[in-house]
């Protein structure tokens, strides 16, 4: 959510990290608990906003930890069982609820939205599957007072005022509004409030006893305070936003262990049909034949080259991430009580997942470059066709961007290496010729070789 409108932060929120030095930790051959401790300690501090993590293998908890403070003002430490707002991980619960109702024959993925919300504009051309996969074109460009509570009817009415962003099925664009409409569908199908239906269909069978929707005026046992940061990096409190607004797109709260149980439960045939998980982890196919990076309530990516699925979340004061590595039966959940990117839920989760499957990410020894050496890196590096990475120098810091994607800060490391500050997964090797002139870069996506060669095409010094 933002104070200007009722839209949740977009998916991949946690990718926008601020700088954090990545130092050496436990050796790759060390026991997993030692590696995990080193990772969590590397990305967190004992004071300030913290994180709670849980790692499962083969359906069993193998690691659990909390660092930092649940209340910065009162210096109350975060602990196992601390309750965080999980933002868009709510979408995975909503999607699993819809799929469970499909399994029970109460609706179909091909059903038009008009079957449940007949008065919604264009509903006859939107399917349930398209809402689940963010390919329906439902717009997030509506506004409301974020401090005022909203119910399902009010939210649907606000969403209905905006035209579709594109023809359903033709594009992929993350849509919180689409998942709010799914909450309305759940209520129509079950006759229950969306959160009660999700409790009955998913939370109970998955053993998620500390997860739920908590209205603004409810005191929640174990709840942590959320935080942000100002331009100088100082810890701040986010503005009040009514939790009713995010609804079935982002209003649940949970613990790290419960989110790991969600991840495990999706792969447990005793509580969730394998056919449903297959549907959730199959990339959505667009009308032009291309695939989206998303299935039904799950984002699809890799960890050290291994296919994974999961979701992240960002909401005022909080960020979260979970990953499942199906080949290794590993599930990782990380909840953070800050929306500033520090600590980075995504970075911690990636690092833990890689270590858990025996493919830890490389660690880096940071170095400080002179302004002249930084300036020597500025330029454009061709990826393919018209696509390129642009490295820029702004206020003494290096940034990289592949337009139209986000601009991300780079850290500099020993061995002519660059990596995303605060993360340490993807990294770049700077290629030099003729006595040190930069001729290109090798980009190691997800930390896996061989590196993609990108020749310098502009800004050569």
Rosetta blueprint (number, residue, H / E / L):
1 X L
2 X L
3 X L
4 X L
5 X L
6 X L
7 X L
8 X L
9 X L
10 X L
11 X L
12 X L
13 X H
14 X H
15 X H
16 X L
17 X L
18 X L
19 X L
20 X L
21 X L
22 X L
23 X L
24 X L
25 X L
26 X L
27 X L
28 X L
29 X L
30 X L
31 X L
32 X H
33 X H
34 X H
35 X H
36 X H
37 X H
38 X H
39 X H
40 X H
41 X H
42 X H
43 X H
44 X L
45 X L
46 X L
47 X L
48 X L
49 X E
50 X L
51 X E
52 X E
53 X E
54 X E
55 X E
56 X E
57 X E
58 X L
59 X L
60 X E
61 X E
62 X E
63 X E
64 X E
65 X E
66 X E
67 X E
68 X L
69 X E
70 X E
71 X E
72 X L
73 X L
74 X L
75 X L
76 X E
77 X E
78 X L
79 X L
80 X L
81 X L
82 X L
83 X E
84 X E
85 X E
86 X L
87 X L
88 X L
89 X H
90 X H
91 X H
92 X H
93 X H
94 X H
95 X H
96 X H
97 X H
98 X H
99 X H
100 X H
101 X H
102 X H
103 X H
104 X L
105 X L
106 X L
107 X L
108 X L
109 X L
110 X L
111 X L
112 X E
113 X H
114 X H
115 X H
116 X L
117 X L
118 X L
119 X L
120 X L
121 X L
122 X L
123 X H
124 X H
125 X H
126 X L
127 X E
128 X H
129 X H
130 X H
131 X H
132 X H
133 X L
134 X L
135 X L
136 X L
137 X L
138 X L
139 X L
140 X L
141 X L
142 X L
143 X L
144 X L
145 X L
146 X L
147 X L
148 X L
149 X L
150 X L
151 X L
152 X H
153 X H
154 X H
155 X H
156 X H
157 X H
158 X H
159 X H
160 X H
161 X L
162 X L
163 X L
164 X L
165 X L
166 X L
167 X L
168 X L
169 X L
170 X L
171 X L
172 X L
173 X L
174 X L
175 X L
176 X H
177 X H
178 X H
179 X H
180 X H
181 X H
182 X H
183 X H
184 X H
185 X H
186 X H
187 X H
188 X H
189 X H
190 X H
191 X L
192 X L
193 X L
194 X H
195 X H
196 X H
197 X H
198 X H
199 X H
200 X H
201 X H
202 X H
203 X H
204 X L
205 X L
206 X L
207 X L
208 X L
209 X L
210 X L
211 X L
212 X E
213 X E
214 X L
215 X L
216 X L
217 X L
218 X L
219 X L
220 X L
221 X L
222 X L
223 X E
224 X L
225 X L
226 X L
227 X E
228 X E
229 X E
230 X L
231 X L
232 X L
233 X L
234 X L
235 X E
236 X E
237 X L
238 X L
239 X L
240 X L
241 X L
242 X L
243 X L
244 X L
245 X L
246 X L
247 X H
248 X H
249 X H
250 X H
251 X L
252 X E
253 X E
254 X E
255 X L
256 X H
257 X H
258 X H
259 X H
260 X H
261 X H
262 X H
263 X H
264 X H
265 X H
266 X H
267 X L
268 X L
269 X L
270 X L
271 X L
272 X L
273 X L
274 X H
275 X H
276 X H
277 X H
278 X H
279 X H
280 X H
281 X L
282 X L
283 X L
284 X L
285 X E
286 X L
287 X L
288 X L
289 X L
290 X L
291 X E
292 X L
293 X L
294 X E
295 X L
296 X L
297 X L
298 X L
299 X E
300 X E
301 X E
302 X E
303 X E
304 X L
305 X L
306 X E
307 X E
308 X E
309 X E
310 X E
311 X E
312 X E
313 X E
314 X E
315 X E
316 X L
317 X L
318 X E
319 X E
320 X E
321 X E
322 X E
323 X E
324 X E
325 X E
326 X H
327 X H
328 X H
329 X L
330 X E
331 X E
332 X E
333 X E
334 X E
335 X E
336 X E
337 X L
338 X E
339 X L
340 X L
341 X L
342 X L
343 X L
344 X L
345 X H
346 X H
347 X H
348 X H
349 X H
350 X H
351 X H
352 X H
353 X H
354 X H
355 X H
356 X H
357 X L
358 X L
359 X L
360 X L
361 X L
362 X L
363 X L
364 X L
365 X L
366 X E
367 X L
368 X L
369 X L
370 X L
371 X H
372 X H
373 X H
374 X H
375 X H
376 X L
377 X L
378 X L
379 X E
380 X E
381 X E
382 X E
383 X E
384 X E
385 X L
386 X L
387 X E
388 X E
389 X E
390 X E
391 X E
392 X E
393 X E
394 X E
395 X L
396 X L
397 X E
398 X E
399 X E
400 X E
401 X E
402 X L
403 X L
404 X L
405 X L
406 X L
407 X E
408 X E
409 X E
410 X E
411 X E
412 X E
413 X E
414 X L
415 X L
416 X L
417 X E
418 X E
419 X E
420 X E
421 X L
422 X L
423 X L
424 X L
425 X L
426 X L
427 X E
428 X E
429 X E
430 X E
431 X E
432 X E
433 X E
434 X L
435 X L
436 X L
437 X E
438 X E
439 X E
440 X E
441 X E
442 X E
443 X E
444 X E
445 X H
446 X H
447 X H
448 X L
449 X L
450 X L
451 X L
452 X E
453 X E
454 X E
455 X E
456 X E
457 X E
458 X E
459 X L
460 X L
461 X L
